[in-house]
């Protein structure tokens, strides 16, 4: 059996991918960290890319698009908050 060591989809859509495959809490944590500390996104993306196949039930359950969309909206709200804080601090 050939196992895939790196999951490109999880690398690109890390928080939403985890949330969609029933790891909603972990997806929210990833979204918050990535939204507030953008430089940590690369580390989280690499973690998700390498660990998603072993941690998530990929192919065993149906992907929850609703959970993925909710986590994406949470991520975007924290990105906006981060940028507002940066503009407030620098002005």
Biotite code that builds the C-alpha atoms (Angstrom):
import biotite.structure as struc

atoms = struc.array([
    struc.Atom([0.000, 0.000, 0.000], chain_id="A", res_id=1, res_name="UNK", atom_name="CA", element="C"),
    struc.Atom([1.328, 3.400, -0.978], chain_id="A", res_id=2, res_name="UNK", atom_name="CA", element="C"),
    struc.Atom([0.833, 6.091, 1.611], chain_id="A", res_id=3, res_name="UNK", atom_name="CA", element="C"),
    struc.Atom([0.905, 9.752, 0.730], chain_id="A", res_id=4, res_name="UNK", atom_name="CA", element="C"),
    struc.Atom([3.331, 11.570, 3.011], chain_id="A", res_id=5, res_name="UNK", atom_name="CA", element="C"),
    struc.Atom([2.387, 15.148, 2.152], chain_id="A", res_id=6, res_name="UNK", atom_name="CA", element="C"),
    struc.Atom([-1.143, 16.490, 1.723], chain_id="A", res_id=7, res_name="UNK", atom_name="CA", element="C"),
    struc.Atom([-1.075, 19.556, -0.519], chain_id="A", res_id=8, res_name="UNK", atom_name="CA", element="C"),
    struc.Atom([-4.728, 20.405, 0.136], chain_id="A", res_id=9, res_name="UNK", atom_name="CA", element="C"),
    struc.Atom([-4.112, 20.442, 3.896], chain_id="A", res_id=10, res_name="UNK", atom_name="CA", element="C"),
    struc.Atom([-1.007, 22.581, 3.324], chain_id="A", res_id=11, res_name="UNK", atom_name="CA", element="C"),
    struc.Atom([-2.975, 25.223, 1.415], chain_id="A", res_id=12, res_name="UNK", atom_name="CA", element="C"),
    struc.Atom([-6.251, 25.174, 3.388], chain_id="A", res_id=13, res_name="UNK", atom_name="CA", element="C"),
    struc.Atom([-4.903, 24.028, 6.776], chain_id="A", res_id=14, res_name="UNK", atom_name="CA", element="C"),
    struc.Atom([-7.495, 25.272, 9.289], chain_id="A", res_id=15, res_name="UNK", atom_name="CA", element="C"),
    struc.Atom([-10.499, 24.729, 7.028], chain_id="A", res_id=16, res_name="UNK", atom_name="CA", element="C"),
    struc.Atom([-9.251, 21.275, 6.029], chain_id="A", res_id=17, res_name="UNK", atom_name="CA", element="C"),
    struc.Atom([-8.928, 20.173, 9.654], chain_id="A", res_id=18, res_name="UNK", atom_name="CA", element="C"),
    struc.Atom([-12.366, 21.564, 10.507], chain_id="A", res_id=19, res_name="UNK", atom_name="CA", element="C"),
    struc.Atom([-13.949, 19.893, 7.510], chain_id="A", res_id=20, res_name="UNK", atom_name="CA", element="C"),
    struc.Atom([-12.624, 16.520, 8.599], chain_id="A", res_id=21, res_name="UNK", atom_name="CA", element="C"),
    struc.Atom([-14.115, 16.659, 12.108], chain_id="A", res_id=22, res_name="UNK", atom_name="CA", element="C"),
    struc.Atom([-11.258, 18.444, 13.907], chain_id="A", res_id=23, res_name="UNK", atom_name="CA", element="C"),
    struc.Atom([-13.260, 21.641, 14.394], chain_id="A", res_id=24, res_name="UNK", atom_name="CA", element="C"),
    struc.Atom([-11.480, 22.689, 17.604], chain_id="A", res_id=25, res_name="UNK", atom_name="CA", element="C"),
    struc.Atom([-8.038, 22.234, 16.096], chain_id="A", res_id=26, res_name="UNK", atom_name="CA", element="C"),
    struc.Atom([-9.169, 24.083, 12.974], chain_id="A", res_id=27, res_name="UNK", atom_name="CA", element="C"),
    struc.Atom([-10.351, 27.045, 15.037], chain_id="A", res_id=28, res_name="UNK", atom_name="CA", element="C"),
    struc.Atom([-7.052, 27.140, 16.945], chain_id="A", res_id=29, res_name="UNK", atom_name="CA", element="C"),
    struc.Atom([-5.125, 27.094, 13.678], chain_id="A", res_id=30, res_name="UNK", atom_name="CA", element="C"),
    struc.Atom([-7.320, 29.859, 12.249], chain_id="A", res_id=31, res_name="UNK", atom_name="CA", element="C"),
    struc.Atom([-6.857, 32.089, 15.292], chain_id="A", res_id=32, res_name="UNK", atom_name="CA", element="C"),
    struc.Atom([-3.085, 31.604, 15.405], chain_id="A", res_id=33, res_name="UNK", atom_name="CA", element="C"),
    struc.Atom([-2.739, 32.183, 11.652], chain_id="A", res_id=34, res_name="UNK", atom_name="CA", element="C"),
    struc.Atom([-5.013, 35.226, 11.811], chain_id="A", res_id=35, res_name="UNK", atom_name="CA", element="C"),
    struc.Atom([-3.203, 36.902, 14.710], chain_id="A", res_id=36, res_name="UNK", atom_name="CA", element="C"),
    struc.Atom([0.349, 35.820, 13.867], chain_id="A", res_id=37, res_name="UNK", atom_name="CA", element="C"),
    struc.Atom([0.648, 35.586, 10.079], chain_id="A", res_id=38, res_name="UNK", atom_name="CA", element="C"),
    struc.Atom([4.326, 34.608, 10.223], chain_id="A", res_id=39, res_name="UNK", atom_name="CA", element="C"),
    struc.Atom([3.309, 31.371, 11.987], chain_id="A", res_id=40, res_name="UNK", atom_name="CA", element="C"),
    struc.Atom([1.114, 30.387, 9.042], chain_id="A", res_id=41, res_name="UNK", atom_name="CA", element="C"),
    struc.Atom([4.061, 28.749, 7.278], chain_id="A", res_id=42, res_name="UNK", atom_name="CA", element="C"),
    struc.Atom([4.810, 26.516, 10.269], chain_id="A", res_id=43, res_name="UNK", atom_name="CA", element="C"),
    struc.Atom([1.151, 25.563, 10.699], chain_id="A", res_id=44, res_name="UNK", atom_name="CA", element="C"),
    struc.Atom([0.802, 24.932, 6.958], chain_id="A", res_id=45, res_name="UNK", atom_name="CA", element="C"),
    struc.Atom([3.800, 22.591, 6.966], chain_id="A", res_id=46, res_name="UNK", atom_name="CA", element="C"),
    struc.Atom([2.465, 20.800, 10.042], chain_id="A", res_id=47, res_name="UNK", atom_name="CA", element="C"),
    struc.Atom([-0.937, 20.333, 8.399], chain_id="A", res_id=48, res_name="UNK", atom_name="CA", element="C"),
    struc.Atom([0.602, 19.172, 5.143], chain_id="A", res_id=49, res_name="UNK", atom_name="CA", element="C"),
    struc.Atom([2.702, 16.471, 6.784], chain_id="A", res_id=50, res_name="UNK", atom_name="CA", element="C"),
    struc.Atom([0.319, 15.358, 9.570], chain_id="A", res_id=51, res_name="UNK", atom_name="CA", element="C"),
    struc.Atom([-3.158, 15.559, 7.990], chain_id="A", res_id=52, res_name="UNK", atom_name="CA", element="C"),
    struc.Atom([-3.087, 12.071, 6.472], chain_id="A", res_id=53, res_name="UNK", atom_name="CA", element="C"),
    struc.Atom([-2.191, 10.466, 9.795], chain_id="A", res_id=54, res_name="UNK", atom_name="CA", element="C"),
    struc.Atom([-4.423, 12.622, 12.032], chain_id="A", res_id=55, res_name="UNK", atom_name="CA", element="C"),
    struc.Atom([-7.581, 13.031, 9.955], chain_id="A", res_id=56, res_name="UNK", atom_name="CA", element="C"),
    struc.Atom([-10.061, 10.449, 8.659], chain_id="A", res_id=57, res_name="UNK", atom_name="CA", element="C"),
    struc.Atom([-9.521, 11.505, 5.044], chain_id="A", res_id=58, res_name="UNK", atom_name="CA", element="C"),
    struc.Atom([-11.753, 9.429, 2.801], chain_id="A", res_id=59, res_name="UNK", atom_name="CA", element="C"),
    struc.Atom([-13.473, 7.707, 5.740], chain_id="A", res_id=60, res_name="UNK", atom_name="CA", element="C"),
    struc.Atom([-16.006, 10.447, 6.460], chain_id="A", res_id=61, res_name="UNK", atom_name="CA", element="C"),
    struc.Atom([-17.740, 13.068, 4.357], chain_id="A", res_id=62, res_name="UNK", atom_name="CA", element="C"),
    struc.Atom([-16.040, 16.468, 4.313], chain_id="A", res_id=63, res_name="UNK", atom_name="CA", element="C"),
    struc.Atom([-18.106, 19.062, 6.192], chain_id="A", res_id=64, res_name="UNK", atom_name="CA", element="C"),
    struc.Atom([-18.176, 22.166, 4.041], chain_id="A", res_id=65, res_name="UNK", atom_name="CA", element="C"),
    struc.Atom([-20.153, 24.081, 6.661], chain_id="A", res_id=66, res_name="UNK", atom_name="CA", element="C"),
    struc.Atom([-17.439, 23.587, 9.289], chain_id="A", res_id=67, res_name="UNK", atom_name="CA", element="C"),
    struc.Atom([-14.755, 24.558, 6.768], chain_id="A", res_id=68, res_name="UNK", atom_name="CA", element="C"),
    struc.Atom([-16.615, 27.750, 5.830], chain_id="A", res_id=69, res_name="UNK", atom_name="CA", element="C"),
    struc.Atom([-17.175, 28.701, 9.485], chain_id="A", res_id=70, res_name="UNK", atom_name="CA", element="C"),
    struc.Atom([-13.474, 28.293, 10.291], chain_id="A", res_id=71, res_name="UNK", atom_name="CA", element="C"),
    struc.Atom([-12.531, 30.280, 7.184], chain_id="A", res_id=72, res_name="UNK", atom_name="CA", element="C"),
    struc.Atom([-14.794, 33.137, 8.314], chain_id="A", res_id=73, res_name="UNK", atom_name="CA", element="C"),
    struc.Atom([-13.235, 33.006, 11.791], chain_id="A", res_id=74, res_name="UNK", atom_name="CA", element="C"),
    struc.Atom([-9.774, 33.161, 10.200], chain_id="A", res_id=75, res_name="UNK", atom_name="CA", element="C"),
    struc.Atom([-10.747, 36.151, 8.057], chain_id="A", res_id=76, res_name="UNK", atom_name="CA", element="C"),
    struc.Atom([-12.192, 38.001, 11.053], chain_id="A", res_id=77, res_name="UNK", atom_name="CA", element="C"),
    struc.Atom([-8.930, 37.559, 12.981], chain_id="A", res_id=78, res_name="UNK", atom_name="CA", element="C"),
    struc.Atom([-6.933, 38.753, 9.958], chain_id="A", res_id=79, res_name="UNK", atom_name="CA", element="C"),
    struc.Atom([-9.056, 41.914, 9.875], chain_id="A", res_id=80, res_name="UNK", atom_name="CA", element="C"),
    struc.Atom([-8.634, 42.412, 13.637], chain_id="A", res_id=81, res_name="UNK", atom_name="CA", element="C"),
    struc.Atom([-4.864, 41.957, 13.303], chain_id="A", res_id=82, res_name="UNK", atom_name="CA", element="C"),
    struc.Atom([-4.638, 44.534, 10.524], chain_id="A", res_id=83, res_name="UNK", atom_name="CA", element="C"),
    struc.Atom([-6.786, 47.039, 12.407], chain_id="A", res_id=84, res_name="UNK", atom_name="CA", element="C"),
    struc.Atom([-4.548, 46.646, 15.471], chain_id="A", res_id=85, res_name="UNK", atom_name="CA", element="C"),
    struc.Atom([-1.402, 47.135, 13.392], chain_id="A", res_id=86, res_name="UNK", atom_name="CA", element="C"),
    struc.Atom([-2.819, 50.283, 11.777], chain_id="A", res_id=87, res_name="UNK", atom_name="CA", element="C"),
    struc.Atom([-3.908, 51.598, 15.184], chain_id="A", res_id=88, res_name="UNK", atom_name="CA", element="C"),
    struc.Atom([-0.461, 50.969, 16.703], chain_id="A", res_id=89, res_name="UNK", atom_name="CA", element="C"),
    struc.Atom([1.448, 52.539, 13.791], chain_id="A", res_id=90, res_name="UNK", atom_name="CA", element="C"),
    struc.Atom([-0.717, 55.650, 13.503], chain_id="A", res_id=91, res_name="UNK", atom_name="CA", element="C"),
])
